[in-house]
Amino acid sequence: MWRWARRLPAALIIVGLVLELSTPREVTVAPLFTAAPLAAAAFLSLPGTILTGAVSSAATILFSFFHDSGGAIEAEARSVTSVTVSVLAVGVNHVLVRSGSRLASARGVAEAVQLAVLPSPPSQVGGLAVATRYRAAQAGARIGGDFYAAEETPHGVRLLLGDVRGKGLDAVAAVVLLVGAFREAAEHEESLLGVAARLERALQREARRQPGAAQLEGFSTAVLVEVPNPAAAHPAASGKDPPPGPASGEGTATDSTLLRILNLGHPPPVLLHHGQASLVEPQVPALPLGMSDLGGWPGQVDEVHFPPGAQLLLYTDGLSEARNADGVFYDPAERLTRTYFAHPEELLETVVIDVATHTGGRSVDDMALLAFAHAPHRPPAP
């Protein structure tokens, strides 16, 4: 569309020339010549706008005085109008170019802020292959309330994905607070419950600094995941006994085939293995972060098997609440069943394309995705 729009000024001039030469002398199409510089101001560079204005003004003057049947006063009026509009178009183009440069600069700053606030995790964290995606609902937007993080810690690889209530700078401030608190807590807290408690206290402290009703409105849904290190993993880390079977240490399995998940009011992750996709629903529902004053917080850590070849997909409600033209919500478990992915990057790329297909390219909310799998074992170099 942009390529065709840039051809509009020339098209207006060409059509004007053809009509002027093919119609009777008493018929004038001067408005086409006058419109050309205005179109150039919107779609062309400053030299292109000047050239368009010069050509359209010259054409208007020549046809007004030497081809049309109107009087001298009418010809002068058309010529003055064309020249005036051309000069104004040059001024408008200059303003638009400066505004575009400022907007590009502001977007560059926003992108730098986004990278500082929400840096993408490396492709491999500990023994996990990790992939992330962030899609803003607003075109050109760089910052929102969705967030993710992944940290290799003495307790294993810990991951966080969440969604802060609200938009704009307040949401960004909450994202900065939660991601920073998570990085610190993930390193030092022995359990996911301890990490969640640290995040809760951080939000509560911030809420007390807010005036009026803002103290009651700030909260964030989140899901915390831990893949324990075999040497550091222990049943007490989750506050419950380990599940029966290979993940508890029987046979040849290790604790690296175990996932600990703490869901705080967030859409359930999707576990993919052998072509099957299933939602990992929490056994005990928990309130989002920032709402502990209401009671019933923080729920419990769920443990699920995570064998080699499996992948876990974390996402925000921008995915699960994406709707098609008929109002049908996107169901990630149903859409991903009977699919196989060699790497989390392939999984997320497929999900992004599939969501766009489902919604017809429309989006009403930000969407953050994080997927991980056991990294392929690489033998040591000889």
FITORDO-652245 format. One record per residue: residue in three letters; x, y, z of N, C-alpha, C in turn. Coordinates in steps of 0.1 Angstrom, whole numbers, padded with zeros to 4 digits, always signed. Layout:
BEGIN
ALAXYZXYZXYZ ...
// end
This chain:
BEGIN
MET+0008-0012+0000+0000+0000+0000+0009+0013+0000 TRP+0020+0012+0008+0028+0024+0008+0035+0027-0006 ARG+0039+0016-0012+0045+0017-0026+0035+0024-0035 TRP+0022+0019-0035+0012+0025-0044+0009+0040-0040 ALA+0009+0043-0027+0007+0056-0022+0017+0066-0027 ARG+0030+0061-0028+0041+0070-0032+0039+0074-0047 ARG+0032+0066-0054+0029+0069-0069+0017+0078-0071 LEU+0010+0081-0061-0002+0089-0062+0000+0103-0068 PRO+0011+0110-0063+0013+0124-0069+0015+0124-0084 ALA+0024+0114-0088+0026+0114-0103+0014+0109-0110 ALA+0006+0100-0104-0006+0096-0111-0016+0107-0113 LEU-0017+0116-0103-0026+0127-0104-0022+0137-0115 ILE-0009+0139-0116-0004+0148-0126-0007+0142-0140 ILE-0004+0129-0142-0006+0123-0155-0020+0123-0159 VAL-0029+0119-0149-0044+0119-0152-0048+0133-0156 GLY-0043+0143-0149-0046+0157-0152-0042+0161-0166 LEU-0030+0157-0170-0025+0160-0183-0034+0154-0194 VAL-0037+0141-0192-0045+0133-0201-0059+0140-0203 LEU-0065+0143-0192-0079+0149-0192-0079+0163-0198 GLU-0068+0171-0195-0068+0184-0201-0066+0184-0216 LEU-0059+0174-0221-0057+0173-0236-0068+0166-0243 SER-0076+0158-0236-0086+0151-0243-0100+0156-0241 THR-0102+0167-0233-0115+0173-0230-0116+0186-0237 PRO-0128+0192-0239-0129+0205-0245-0122+0216-0237 ARG-0119+0227-0243-0111+0237-0237-0119+0244-0225 GLU-0132+0243-0226-0140+0250-0215-0140+0241-0202 VAL-0135+0228-0203-0134+0219-0191-0120+0220-0185 THR-0120+0223-0173-0107+0223-0166-0106+0213-0155 VAL-0094+0207-0153-0092+0197-0143-0080+0202-0134 ALA-0079+0215-0132-0069+0221-0123-0069+0215-0109 PRO-0080+0211-0103-0079+0205-0090-0070+0193-0089 LEU-0069+0185-0100-0060+0174-0099-0045+0178-0098 PHE-0042+0189-0105-0028+0194-0103-0026+0200-0089 THR-0036+0206-0084-0035+0212-0071-0034+0201-0060 ALA-0040+0190-0062-0040+0179-0052-0027+0172-0052 ALA-0019+0172-0063-0007+0164-0064+0003+0168-0053 PRO+0006+0181-0051+0016+0185-0041+0012+0181-0026 LEU-0001+0181-0024-0006+0177-0011-0004+0162-0008 ALA-0006+0154-0019-0003+0140-0018+0012+0137-0016 ALA+0020+0145-0023+0034+0144-0022+0039+0147-0008 ALA+0033+0157-0002+0037+0161+0011+0035+0150+0021 ALA+0025+0141+0019+0023+0130+0028+0031+0118+0026 PHE+0035+0116+0013+0041+0103+0009+0055+0104+0004 LEU+0060+0116+0000+0073+0117-0006+0083+0125+0003 SER+0095+0125-0001+0105+0133+0006+0104+0148+0003 LEU+0112+0156+0009+0112+0170+0006+0115+0173-0008 PRO+0126+0168-0014+0129+0171-0028+0118+0166-0037 GLY+0112+0154-0034+0100+0149-0042+0088+0159-0042 THR+0086+0164-0030+0075+0173-0028+0077+0186-0036 ILE+0090+0191-0036+0093+0204-0043+0091+0201-0058 LEU+0096+0190-0063+0095+0187-0077+0081+0185-0081 THR+0073+0179-0073+0059+0177-0076+0051+0190-0077 GLY+0054+0199-0067+0048+0212-0067+0052+0221-0079 ALA+0065+0219-0083+0069+0227-0094+0062+0223-0107 VAL+0062+0209-0109+0055+0204-0121+0040+0207-0121 SER+0034+0205-0110+0019+0208-0110+0016+0223-0112 SER+0024+0231-0106+0022+0246-0108+0025+0250-0122 ALA+0035+0245-0128+0038+0248-0142+0027+0243-0151 ALA+0022+0231-0149+0011+0226-0157-0001+0234-0156 THR-0005+0238-0143-0016+0247-0141-0015+0260-0149 ILE-0003+0266-0147-0001+0279-0154-0002+0278-0169 LEU+0004+0268-0175+0004+0267-0189-0010+0264-0195 PHE-0017+0255-0188-0030+0252-0193-0040+0263-0191 SER-0038+0270-0179-0047+0282-0176-0046+0293-0186 PHE-0034+0296-0191-0032+0307-0199-0032+0304-0214 PHE-0028+0291-0218-0026+0288-0232-0036+0277-0237 HIS-0043+0271-0229-0052+0260-0234-0067+0262-0230 ASP-0069+0266-0218-0083+0267-0213-0089+0280-0219 SER-0103+0280-0220-0110+0291-0226-0114+0302-0216 GLY-0110+0300-0203-0114+0310-0193-0106+0323-0195 GLY-0111+0333-0188-0104+0347-0189-0091+0347-0181 ALA-0085+0359-0183-0071+0361-0177-0072+0361-0161 ILE-0083+0367-0156-0085+0367-0141-0086+0353-0136 GLU-0094+0345-0143-0096+0331-0138-0083+0323-0139 ALA-0075+0325-0150-0063+0318-0152-0053+0323-0141 GLU-0053+0336-0137-0044+0340-0127-0048+0334-0113 ALA-0061+0333-0111-0065+0327-0098-0061+0313-0097 ARG-0063+0305-0108-0058+0291-0107-0043+0290-0105 SER-0036+0298-0111-0021+0298-0110-0017+0301-0096 VAL-0022+0312-0091-0019+0316-0077-0023+0305-0067 THR-0034+0299-0069-0039+0288-0060-0029+0277-0060 SER-0025+0273-0073-0016+0261-0074-0003+0264-0068 VAL+0003+0276-0070+0016+0279-0064+0015+0280-0049 THR+0004+0286-0044+0002+0287-0029+0002+0273-0023 VAL-0006+0264-0029-0008+0251-0023+0005+0243-0024 SER+0013+0245-0034+0026+0239-0036+0036+0243-0025 VAL+0036+0256-0022+0044+0261-0011+0040+0256+0002 LEU+0027+0256+0005+0022+0250+0017+0025+0235+0018 ALA+0025+0228+0007+0028+0214+0007+0042+0211+0011 VAL+0051+0220+0007+0065+0219+0010+0067+0221+0025 GLY+0060+0231+0031+0061+0233+0045+0055+0222+0053 VAL+0044+0216+0049+0038+0205+0056+0047+0193+0055 ASN+0053+0191+0044+0063+0179+0043+0075+0181+0052 HIS+0080+0193+0053+0091+0196+0063+0087+0192+0077 VAL+0075+0197+0081+0070+0194+0094+0068+0179+0097 LEU+0063+0172+0087+0061+0157+0088+0074+0150+0089 VAL+0084+0154+0081+0097+0147+0082+0103+0149+0095 ARG+0102+0161+0101+0108+0164+0114+0100+0156+0125 SER+0087+0155+0124+0079+0147+0133+0083+0133+0132 GLY+0084+0128+0120+0088+0114+0118+0101+0111+0124 SER+0111+0120+0123+0124+0118+0129+0123+0117+0144 ARG+0115+0126+0150+0114+0126+0164+0107+0113+0169 LEU+0097+0109+0161+0090+0097+0165+0099+0085+0164 ALA+0107+0084+0153+0117+0073+0152+0127+0073+0164 SER+0131+0085+0168+0140+0086+0179+0133+0082+0192 ALA+0120+0086+0194+0113+0082+0206+0111+0067+0206 ARG+0108+0061+0195+0107+0046+0194+0120+0039+0197 GLY+0131+0045+0192+0144+0039+0196+0147+0039+0210 VAL+0144+0051+0217+0145+0051+0231+0136+0041+0238 ALA+0124+0040+0233+0114+0031+0240+0119+0016+0238 GLU+0125+0013+0226+0130+0000+0225+0142-0003+0234 ALA+0151+0007+0236+0162+0005+0245+0157+0003+0260 VAL+0146+0011+0263+0140+0009+0276+0134-0005+0278 GLN+0127-0010+0267+0121-0023+0267+0132-0034+0269 LEU+0143-0032+0262+0154-0042+0263+0160-0042+0277 ALA+0160-0030+0284+0165-0029+0297+0155-0035+0307 VAL+0142-0032+0305+0132-0037+0314+0129-0052+0312 LEU+0129-0056+0300+0125-0070+0297+0135-0076+0287 PRO+0147-0078+0291+0157-0084+0282+0153-0099+0279 SER+0155-0103+0267+0152-0117+0263+0163-0126+0269 PRO+0158-0137+0275+0168-0147+0281+0176-0153+0270 PRO+0188-0158+0274+0196-0165+0264+0189-0177+0259 SER+0194-0182+0247+0187-0194+0241+0189-0206+0250 GLN+0199-0207+0258+0200-0218+0267+0203-0213+0281 VAL+0195-0217+0291+0196-0214+0305+0198-0226+0313 GLY+0210-0228+0318+0213-0241+0325+0211-0252+0315 GLY+0203-0262+0319+0201-0274+0310+0189-0272+0301 LEU+0183-0260+0300+0171-0258+0292+0174-0250+0280 ALA+0167-0254+0269+0166-0245+0257+0154-0236+0259 VAL+0156-0223+0258+0145-0213+0261+0143-0204+0249 ALA+0130-0201+0247+0126-0191+0236+0115-0182+0241 THR+0115-0170+0237+0105-0160+0241+0100-0152+0229 ARG+0088-0147+0231+0082-0138+0221+0074-0128+0228 TYR+0074-0115+0223+0065-0105+0228+0059-0098+0217 ARG+0045-0098+0217+0038-0091+0206+0028-0081+0213 ALA+0031-0068+0209+0022-0058+0215+0009-0057+0207 ALA-0002-0054+0213-0014-0052+0206-0014-0040+0197 GLN-0008-0029+0202-0007-0017+0194+0005-0017+0185 ALA+0003-0014+0172+0014-0014+0163+0024-0004+0167 GLY+0037-0008+0166+0048+0001+0170+0050+0002+0185 ALA+0042-0004+0193+0044-0003+0207+0055-0012+0211 ARG+0063-0008+0222+0074-0016+0226+0073-0020+0241 ILE+0065-0013+0248+0064-0016+0262+0050-0019+0266 GLY+0048-0029+0275+0035-0032+0280+0036-0038+0294 GLY+0025-0045+0298+0025-0050+0311+0028-0065+0312 ASP+0031-0072+0301+0035-0086+0301+0050-0087+0303 PHE+0054-0097+0310+0068-0099+0313+0072-0113+0315 TYR+0085-0116+0314+0091-0129+0316+0105-0128+0320 ALA+0110-0139+0326+0124-0139+0330+0128-0153+0332 ALA+0141-0156+0331+0146-0170+0333+0160-0168+0340 GLU+0162-0176+0351+0174-0175+0358+0180-0188+0362 GLU+0193-0190+0360+0199-0202+0365+0204-0200+0379 THR+0199-0207+0388+0202-0205+0403+0208-0217+0409 PRO+0213-0216+0422+0217-0229+0429+0206-0239+0431 HIS+0194-0235+0429+0183-0244+0432+0177-0250+0419 GLY+0183-0246+0408+0178-0250+0395+0175-0239+0386 VAL+0169-0241+0374+0165-0231+0365+0151-0226+0370 ARG+0150-0213+0372+0137-0208+0376+0132-0198+0366 LEU+0119-0199+0362+0113-0190+0352+0101-0184+0357 LEU+0098-0172+0351+0087-0164+0355+0080-0158+0343 LEU+0067-0159+0342+0059-0152+0332+0047-0146+0339 GLY+0043-0134+0335+0032-0127+0342+0026-0116+0334 ASP+0016-0110+0340+0008-0100+0333+0003-0090+0344 VAL+0008-0078+0343+0005-0067+0353-0008-0061+0348 ARG-0017-0058+0358-0029-0051+0355-0026-0037+0350 GLY-0033-0033+0340-0032-0019+0335-0022-0018+0323 LYS-0020-0006+0319-0012-0003+0307-0003+0009+0311 GLY+0006+0013+0301+0013+0025+0302+0024+0024+0312 LEU+0029+0036+0317+0040+0037+0326+0038+0031+0339 ASP+0026+0031+0344+0024+0024+0357+0026+0009+0356 ALA+0022+0003+0345+0024-0011+0342+0039-0014+0341 VAL+0046-0005+0333+0060-0007+0331+0068-0006+0345 ALA+0064+0003+0353+0070+0004+0367+0068-0009+0375 ALA+0056-0015+0374+0054-0027+0381+0062-0039+0375 VAL+0064-0039+0362+0072-0049+0355+0086-0048+0360 VAL+0092-0036+0360+0105-0034+0365+0107-0039+0380 LEU+0097-0036+0388+0097-0040+0402+0097-0056+0403 LEU+0088-0062+0396+0086-0077+0397+0098-0084+0391 VAL+0103-0080+0379+0114-0087+0373+0126-0086+0382 GLY+0129-0074+0387+0140-0072+0396+0139-0080+0409 ALA+0127-0080+0415+0125-0088+0427+0127-0103+0424 PHE+0122-0107+0412+0124-0121+0409+0138-0125+0407 ARG+0146-0117+0401+0160-0121+0399+0167-0122+0412 GLU+0164-0114+0421+0170-0115+0435+0165-0127+0442 ALA+0152-0128+0443+0146-0139+0450+0149-0153+0445 ALA+0150-0154+0432+0153-0167+0426+0166-0172+0430 GLU+0175-0163+0432+0189-0167+0436+0190-0172+0450 HIS+0182-0166+0459+0184-0168+0474+0173-0176+0480 GLU+0161-0176+0475+0150-0183+0482+0151-0198+0478 GLU+0148-0207+0488+0150-0221+0486+0138-0227+0479 SER+0126-0221+0479+0114-0226+0473+0107-0216+0465 LEU+0098-0221+0456+0090-0212+0448+0081-0204+0457 LEU+0076-0210+0468+0067-0203+0477+0075-0191+0483 GLY+0088-0192+0486+0096-0181+0491+0098-0171+0480 VAL+0100-0175+0468+0101-0165+0457+0088-0157+0455 ALA+0077-0164+0455+0064-0157+0454+0061-0148+0466 ALA+0065-0152+0478+0063-0143+0489+0072-0130+0488 ARG+0084-0132+0482+0092-0120+0480+0086-0111+0470 LEU+0080-0116+0459+0074-0108+0449+0061-0101+0455 GLU+0054-0108+0464+0042-0102+0470+0046-0091+0479 ARG+0056-0092+0487+0060-0081+0496+0065-0069+0488 ALA+0072-0072+0476+0076-0060+0468+0064-0053+0463 LEU+0054-0060+0458+0042-0053+0453+0034-0046+0464 GLN+0034-0052+0476+0027-0045+0488+0034-0033+0492 ARG+0047-0033+0492+0055-0021+0495+0052-0010+0485 GLU+0052-0014+0472+0050-0004+0462+0035+0002+0463 ALA+0026-0007+0466+0012-0002+0467+0010+0008+0478 ARG+0017+0006+0489+0016+0016+0501+0021+0030+0497 ARG+0029+0030+0487+0034+0043+0482+0025+0050+0473 GLN+0015+0043+0468+0005+0048+0458-0006+0056+0465 PRO-0011+0067+0459-0022+0074+0466-0036+0068+0463 GLY-0045+0069+0472-0059+0066+0470-0062+0052+0466 ALA-0071+0051+0455-0076+0039+0451-0065+0030+0444 ALA-0054+0037+0440-0043+0029+0433-0037+0018+0442 GLN-0038+0020+0455-0034+0010+0465-0042-0003+0463 LEU-0054-0002+0459-0063-0014+0458-0063-0020+0445 GLU-0057-0013+0435-0059-0018+0421-0047-0025+0415 GLY-0036-0024+0421-0024-0030+0416-0022-0044+0419 PHE-0022-0053+0409-0020-0067+0411-0014-0073+0398 SER-0009-0085+0398-0003-0091+0387-0005-0106+0388 THR-0010-0112+0377-0011-0127+0376+0003-0131+0372 ALA+0007-0143+0376+0020-0148+0373+0020-0164+0374 VAL+0030-0170+0368+0033-0184+0369+0048-0185+0371 LEU+0052-0192+0382+0066-0195+0385+0069-0210+0382 VAL+0080-0213+0376+0084-0226+0373+0098-0229+0377 GLU+0100-0241+0382+0114-0245+0386+0117-0258+0380 VAL+0128-0259+0374+0134-0272+0370+0146-0275+0379 PRO+0145-0283+0389+0155-0284+0399+0168-0290+0393 ASN+0179-0286+0399+0192-0293+0397+0192-0306+0404 PRO+0196-0317+0398+0195-0330+0405+0203-0330+0418 ALA+0214-0323+0419+0221-0323+0432+0215-0314+0442 ALA+0207-0304+0438+0202-0294+0447+0187-0297+0450 ALA+0180-0305+0442+0166-0307+0444+0163-0316+0456 HIS+0153-0312+0463+0149-0320+0475+0134-0318+0477 PRO+0127-0328+0482+0112-0327+0484+0108-0315+0492 ALA+0116-0310+0502+0112-0299+0510+0111-0286+0502 ALA+0117-0285+0491+0117-0273+0483+0104-0269+0479 SER+0095-0278+0477+0081-0275+0473+0071-0276+0484 GLY+0075-0280+0496+0066-0280+0507+0056-0292+0506 LYS+0060-0303+0499+0051-0314+0498+0059-0326+0494 ASP+0054-0338+0495+0061-0350+0491+0062-0351+0476 PRO+0073-0357+0471+0074-0358+0456+0064-0368+0451 PRO+0061-0367+0438+0051-0376+0432+0057-0389+0430 PRO+0049-0400+0430+0054-0413+0428+0059-0415+0414 GLY+0067-0425+0412+0072-0428+0398+0086-0424+0396 PRO+0090-0423+0384+0104-0420+0380+0109-0407+0385 ALA+0100-0397+0386+0105-0383+0389+0109-0383+0404 SER+0106-0392+0412+0110-0392+0426+0123-0398+0429 GLY+0129-0403+0418+0143-0408+0420+0143-0423+0418 GLU+0132-0430+0414+0132-0444+0412+0138-0447+0398 GLY+0144-0459+0397+0149-0463+0384+0160-0454+0380 THR+0161-0450+0367+0171-0442+0361+0168-0428+0360 ALA+0156-0424+0364+0152-0410+0363+0158-0401+0373 THR+0159-0388+0371+0165-0379+0380+0155-0368+0382 ASP+0158-0358+0391+0149-0347+0394+0149-0338+0382 SER+0157-0339+0373+0157-0330+0361+0144-0333+0353 THR+0137-0345+0355+0125-0348+0348+0113-0343+0356 LEU+0115-0334+0365+0104-0329+0374+0103-0314+0372 LEU+0091-0309+0371+0088-0295+0371+0080-0291+0383 ARG+0084-0280+0389+0076-0274+0400+0069-0262+0395 ILE+0056-0261+0396+0049-0249+0391+0040-0243+0402 LEU+0041-0230+0403+0033-0222+0412+0025-0212+0403 ASN+0012-0214+0403+0003-0206+0394-0004-0196+0403 LEU-0003-0183+0400-0009-0173+0408-0019-0165+0400 GLY-0031-0172+0398-0041-0166+0390-0039-0164+0376 HIS-0030-0172+0370-0025-0170+0356-0031-0181+0347 PRO-0033-0179+0334-0037-0190+0325-0027-0202+0327 PRO-0033-0214+0327-0024-0226+0329-0015-0228+0318 PRO-0002-0232+0321+0007-0236+0310+0003-0248+0302 VAL+0009-0250+0290+0006-0261+0282+0018-0270+0281 LEU+0016-0283+0285+0027-0293+0284+0025-0301+0271 LEU+0035-0301+0263+0035-0308+0250+0045-0320+0251 HIS+0040-0332+0247+0049-0344+0247+0042-0354+0239 HIS+0050-0360+0229+0046-0371+0220+0033-0367+0213 GLY+0032-0354+0208+0020-0350+0201+0008-0347+0209 GLN+0009-0348+0222-0002-0345+0231+0000-0331+0237 ALA-0010-0323+0238-0009-0310+0245-0020-0309+0256 SER-0016-0306+0268-0025-0306+0279-0022-0294+0288 LEU-0033-0288+0294-0032-0277+0303-0027-0282+0316 VAL-0018-0275+0323-0013-0279+0336-0021-0270+0346 GLU-0033-0274+0350-0041-0267+0359-0036-0268+0373 PRO-0037-0257+0381-0032-0258+0395-0042-0266+0403 GLN-0037-0274+0412-0046-0282+0421-0053-0273+0431 VAL-0046-0263+0435-0052-0253+0445-0052-0239+0439 PRO-0063-0233+0435-0062-0220+0429-0057-0210+0439 ALA-0049-0200+0433-0043-0190+0442-0046-0176+0436 LEU-0046-0166+0445-0048-0153+0441-0036-0147+0434 PRO-0038-0137+0425-0027-0131+0419-0018-0123+0429 LEU-0006-0120+0425+0003-0112+0433-0003-0099+0436 GLY-0001-0094+0448-0006-0081+0452-0020-0081+0458 MET-0026-0093+0460-0039-0095+0466-0039-0103+0478 SER-0028-0104+0485-0027-0113+0497-0036-0108+0508 ASP-0039-0095+0508-0048-0090+0518-0062-0096+0518 LEU-0066-0102+0507-0079-0108+0505-0079-0123+0511 GLY-0067-0128+0514-0067-0142+0520-0066-0152+0509 GLY-0064-0165+0514-0063-0176+0505-0051-0176+0496 TRP-0040-0170+0500-0028-0169+0492-0017-0176+0499 PRO-0007-0183+0493-0004-0183+0479-0007-0196+0472 GLY-0015-0205+0478-0017-0218+0471-0006-0228+0474 GLN-0004-0237+0464+0007-0247+0466+0014-0249+0453 VAL+0026-0255+0454+0034-0258+0443+0030-0272+0437 ASP+0027-0273+0425+0024-0285+0418+0036-0291+0411 GLU+0037-0304+0412+0048-0311+0406+0043-0320+0394 VAL+0050-0319+0383+0046-0326+0371+0059-0332+0365 HIS+0057-0343+0358+0068-0349+0351+0072-0341+0339 PHE+0084-0340+0336+0089-0333+0324+0100-0341+0318 PRO+0097-0351+0311+0107-0360+0305+0114-0354+0293 PRO+0126-0359+0289+0132-0354+0277+0123-0355+0265 GLY+0123-0344+0257+0115-0344+0245+0102-0336+0248 ALA+0099-0333+0261+0087-0325+0264+0090-0310+0263 GLN+0080-0302+0261+0081-0287+0261+0070-0281+0269 LEU+0073-0270+0276+0063-0263+0284+0061-0249+0278 LEU+0049-0245+0275+0046-0232+0270+0039-0224+0280 LEU+0045-0212+0284+0038-0203+0292+0034-0191+0284 TYR+0023-0185+0287+0017-0174+0279+0008-0165+0287 THR+0005-0153+0282-0004-0144+0289-0017-0145+0282 ASP-0027-0138+0288-0041-0139+0283-0043-0133+0269 GLY-0032-0126+0264-0033-0121+0250-0034-0133+0240 LEU-0029-0145+0245-0030-0157+0236-0044-0164+0239 SER-0047-0167+0251-0059-0175+0254-0072-0167+0252 GLU-0071-0153+0252-0083-0145+0249-0084-0140+0235 ALA-0075-0144+0226-0075-0140+0212-0087-0147+0206 ARG-0096-0139+0199-0108-0144+0193-0108-0142+0178 ASN-0115-0151+0172-0117-0150+0157-0130-0142+0154 ALA-0133-0141+0142-0145-0132+0138-0158-0137+0144 ASP-0159-0150+0148-0171-0155+0154-0171-0154+0169 GLY-0160-0148+0175-0159-0147+0189-0154-0159+0196 VAL-0148-0169+0189-0143-0181+0195-0129-0178+0200 PHE-0126-0182+0213-0113-0180+0219-0103-0190+0214 TYR-0091-0186+0213-0080-0194+0209-0077-0204+0220 ASP-0077-0217+0217-0075-0228+0227-0061-0234+0224 PRO-0051-0230+0232-0037-0235+0228-0036-0250+0229 ALA-0042-0256+0239-0040-0271+0241-0047-0278+0229 GLU-0058-0273+0225-0065-0280+0213-0057-0277+0200 ARG-0053-0265+0198-0046-0261+0186-0032-0268+0184 LEU-0026-0271+0196-0012-0277+0195-0012-0292+0197 THR-0024-0298+0199-0024-0313+0199-0021-0318+0185 ARG-0014-0330+0185-0009-0336+0173+0001-0328+0165 THR+0009-0320+0172+0019-0313+0166+0033-0317+0173 TYR+0043-0315+0166+0057-0318+0171+0066-0307+0167 PHE+0075-0304+0177+0084-0292+0175+0098-0297+0180 ALA+0108-0294+0171+0121-0298+0175+0128-0289+0185 HIS+0123-0277+0186+0129-0267+0195+0118-0257+0199 PRO+0120-0251+0211+0110-0241+0215+0108-0229+0206 GLU+0119-0225+0199+0118-0215+0189+0108-0218+0178 GLU+0108-0231+0174+0098-0235+0164+0084-0235+0169 LEU+0083-0239+0182+0070-0239+0188+0064-0225+0188 LEU+0072-0215+0193+0067-0201+0194+0064-0195+0181 GLU+0072-0198+0171+0070-0192+0158+0057-0198+0152 THR+0054-0211+0154+0041-0216+0150+0030-0210+0157 VAL+0031-0208+0170+0020-0202+0178+0017-0188+0173 VAL+0027-0180+0171+0025-0166+0167+0017-0166+0153 ILE+0021-0174+0144+0015-0175+0131+0001-0180+0132 ASP-0001-0190+0141-0014-0196+0142-0024-0187+0149 VAL-0020-0179+0159-0028-0169+0165-0032-0158+0155 ALA-0023-0154+0147-0026-0144+0137-0036-0149+0127 THR-0035-0162+0123-0045-0168+0114-0058-0169+0121 HIS-0059-0172+0134-0071-0174+0141-0079-0161+0142 THR-0071-0150+0145-0078-0137+0147-0079-0128+0134 GLY-0073-0133+0123-0073-0125+0111-0064-0113+0112 GLY-0054-0114+0121-0044-0103+0122-0048-0093+0133 ARG-0060-0094+0139-0064-0085+0149-0059-0089+0163 SER-0056-0079+0171-0052-0082+0185-0057-0071+0194 VAL-0061-0074+0206-0067-0064+0215-0059-0064+0228 ASP-0049-0073+0229-0041-0073+0242-0027-0077+0238 ASP-0017-0073+0247-0004-0078+0245-0003-0093+0247 MET+0007-0099+0241+0009-0113+0242+0024-0116+0245 ALA+0027-0123+0256+0040-0127+0259+0040-0142+0259 LEU+0051-0148+0253+0052-0163+0253+0066-0167+0258 LEU+0066-0178+0265+0079-0184+0269+0078-0199+0268 ALA+0087-0205+0261+0087-0220+0260+0101-0225+0263 PHE+0101-0237+0269+0114-0243+0271+0113-0258+0270 ALA+0125-0264+0269+0126-0279+0268+0140-0282+0273 HIS+0142-0295+0275+0156-0299+0279+0165-0297+0267 ALA+0176-0290+0269+0186-0288+0259+0192-0301+0254 PRO+0195-0303+0242+0201-0315+0237+0215-0317+0244 HIS+0218-0329+0248+0230-0332+0254+0242-0331+0244 ARG+0252-0324+0247+0263-0323+0238+0275-0329+0245 PRO+0281-0339+0239+0293-0345+0245+0304-0336+0246 PRO+0313-0337+0257+0324-0327+0258+0334-0329+0246 ALA+0340-0317+0243+0349-0317+0232+0362-0326+0236 PRO+0367-0333+0227+0379-0342+0230+0391-0333+0233 
// end
